[in-house]
Structures are given as structure tokens and as C-alpha cells.
Amino acid sequence: REIDFNYKRTTLDRSQKPFVTAISFDMCGEALAAGSSDSLVSIFDVRTGSRLRNLSCHSDAITAVSFCKNVCAPYLLATGSKDKSVVFHDVRQKFSMISRIE
């Protein structure tokens, strides 16, 4: 099977629908956090591809997401945004925000 490596370079139209701006896998590779241009962070089950939950705690585009690499707290997630804040989440909780740094 041949793969076509020719592609058309396009200009990103940011007025279109939201797009992914940052991703992070959890330590086990079972969950994926994806931040987007519409300030939403979504958590997905990698195996099924289903969205497990949405986290909305920023007012501008997400610029960074990172799961904690410590085996004692793999459920912790840090998110950063163009709103100049960093939010720490416990993704196991319905209201996930633990703290916020501005």
C-alpha cells in the first residue's frame, strides 16, 4: 500500500469550529486529555474513543494539558490557558477543580 505524502498547505481559519490545541495521555495510556481553542478540556477513553467528561474552568483557549506522572496521583491534571491561569484538576471528581493559579 502506498502512502501519499503530498499535502496542501492551508491557512488556519480560527473563526471556524473549535480545534485541539494540546493533548496529554495519562500514565497508563488509558485516558487522553485534549484541550481546545474554545477553552474546553475533554477526557477520552483511549480504548473506546468515547468522551468521558468535559472540564470547563478557563475563559480562553487551552494552551497546555498534563497528567501527573507520579504513581500516587495519576488522576491529577494541570491545564493552562490564554486566560493566564493554570488549573489543577482531580479528574475522578464531578467538580474537578482543586486549585487555580492566576
Backbone torsions as a table, in degrees:
resi	resn	phi	psi	omega
1	ARG	NA	129.6	179.3
2	GLU	-91.8	146.9	177.1
3	ILE	-113.4	129.8	179.3
4	ASP	-88.2	112.4	-179.6
5	PHE	-92.9	4.1	175.9
6	ASN	-80.3	132.1	179.3
7	TYR	-141.3	157.2	179.5
8	LYS	-98.3	124.2	177.9
9	ARG	-77.3	131.2	-179.0
10	THR	-125.8	158.0	175.8
11	THR	-88.5	134.3	-179.1
12	LEU	-75.6	122.8	177.7
13	ASP	-96.6	100.8	-175.7
14	ARG	-74.0	-3.2	176.2
15	SER	-84.0	-8.5	179.4
16	GLN	-74.7	-170.1	-180.0
17	LYS	-62.8	161.8	-177.7
18	PRO	-58.1	150.8	178.7
19	PHE	-132.7	157.9	-178.2
20	VAL	-72.4	133.8	-178.0
21	THR	-116.3	-19.4	-178.8
22	ALA	-161.2	145.9	177.0
23	ILE	-138.2	156.6	175.4
24	SER	-154.6	132.0	173.1
25	PHE	-89.3	146.2	173.0
26	ASP	-72.1	172.2	-174.6
27	MET	-57.3	-36.4	-176.8
28	CYS	-87.0	-9.7	-177.2
29	GLY	76.2	17.8	-178.4
30	GLU	-93.3	-24.2	-178.3
31	ALA	-127.6	150.7	178.0
32	LEU	-128.9	129.2	173.3
33	ALA	-101.8	132.0	179.9
34	ALA	-128.5	120.6	175.6
35	GLY	-92.9	153.1	-176.6
36	SER	-135.1	170.6	-177.5
37	SER	-68.6	-15.7	-179.5
38	ASP	-96.7	18.5	175.2
39	SER	74.8	13.6	-178.7
40	LEU	-101.5	142.7	172.0
41	VAL	-115.7	127.1	179.3
42	SER	-113.8	141.4	176.3
43	ILE	-109.0	127.6	-177.6
44	PHE	-118.1	148.3	168.9
45	ASP	-83.1	117.8	-175.1
46	VAL	-64.6	-39.2	-176.2
47	ARG	-65.0	-44.9	-176.0
48	THR	-96.9	-20.5	-176.4
49	GLY	81.0	3.2	-177.2
50	SER	-82.6	146.7	176.6
51	ARG	-77.8	125.6	-179.7
52	LEU	-87.7	-37.9	180.0
53	ARG	-169.6	164.4	174.3
54	ASN	-116.8	141.8	175.7
55	LEU	-117.0	122.8	178.9
56	SER	-124.9	102.8	-177.7
57	CYS	-140.9	5.3	178.8
58	HIS	-117.7	161.1	-179.5
59	SER	-111.2	4.2	179.1
60	ASP	-146.1	178.1	-175.9
61	ALA	-53.5	141.0	176.1
62	ILE	-77.2	133.9	-179.7
63	THR	-113.1	-16.8	-179.0
64	ALA	-156.3	141.8	170.8
65	VAL	-138.9	140.2	179.6
66	SER	-153.4	122.5	172.6
67	PHE	-75.2	148.3	176.4
68	CYS	-65.6	136.6	-178.9
69	LYS	-94.2	4.9	179.1
70	ASN	-84.9	128.9	-177.2
71	VAL	-63.9	-19.6	179.2
72	CYS	-79.1	-18.1	-176.2
73	ALA	-145.1	54.5	-177.9
74	PRO	-69.9	-8.0	-179.0
75	TYR	-88.8	-2.2	179.1
76	LEU	-85.9	138.2	-178.7
77	LEU	-133.0	133.5	173.9
78	ALA	-107.9	137.3	177.2
79	THR	-128.4	141.8	176.5
80	GLY	-122.3	154.8	-174.1
81	SER	-144.9	163.1	173.6
82	LYS	-66.7	-11.0	176.2
83	ASP	-77.4	6.8	175.8
84	LYS	67.7	33.7	177.0
85	SER	-130.4	155.8	172.1
86	VAL	-120.9	131.8	-179.4
87	VAL	-121.3	136.7	176.4
88	PHE	-104.9	132.3	-175.5
89	HIS	-122.2	149.1	164.3
90	ASP	-107.2	102.6	-171.0
91	VAL	-69.0	-7.2	176.6
92	ARG	-78.1	-21.1	-173.7
93	GLN	-93.6	146.3	177.9
94	LYS	-60.6	-47.6	174.7
95	PHE	-101.4	94.1	-163.9
96	SER	-79.2	-19.5	-173.3
97	MET	-68.0	123.4	177.0
98	ILE	-94.3	-48.8	179.3
99	SER	-155.7	165.1	-177.5
100	ARG	-137.5	135.6	176.4
101	ILE	-115.9	127.7	178.5
102	GLU	-120.0	NA	NA
